[in-house]
């Protein structure tokens, strides 16, 4: 894997914030993988289980919307969890085009372990931060998320320079 020398300060002039976010996301995913592995899960699968724990028997399309993921990603995840015996899929009696996703007893039994893994991940992520700094970090992360959600899909023409318009 490519890694900038030591702390990544070389990347600062070319997207230092973005580089650090990528590194943080990678470290977070690795930590999640280590915590979920004993449960037989991979990162992302726990999100589907937790969402079903909040509202079981929901249409797969609602999972897509609630998790803000691509439909094909949710479909693959649901299929894998179904093969593991953790959930079932069935046509909706109200709308035969819709597929309802429901936890099995095995899937429901896994939820306490999933919640414990997420609590451990949250604690590891914020280790060493006071409550005040942790709240500030959450505020800043939400601010960054909103900024990206409001950003245009591609850079404005002005940012690309005059040569890009020719």
PyMOL commands that set and color helices and strands:
alter all, ss='L'
color gray80, all
select helices_A, chain A and resi 9-14+16-37+45-54+60-67+71-83+105-125+131-150+157-160+162-165
alter helices_A, ss='H'
color red, helices_A
select strands_A, chain A and resi 58-59+87-91+99-103
alter strands_A, ss='S'
color yellow, strands_A
deselect
rebuild
show_as cartoon
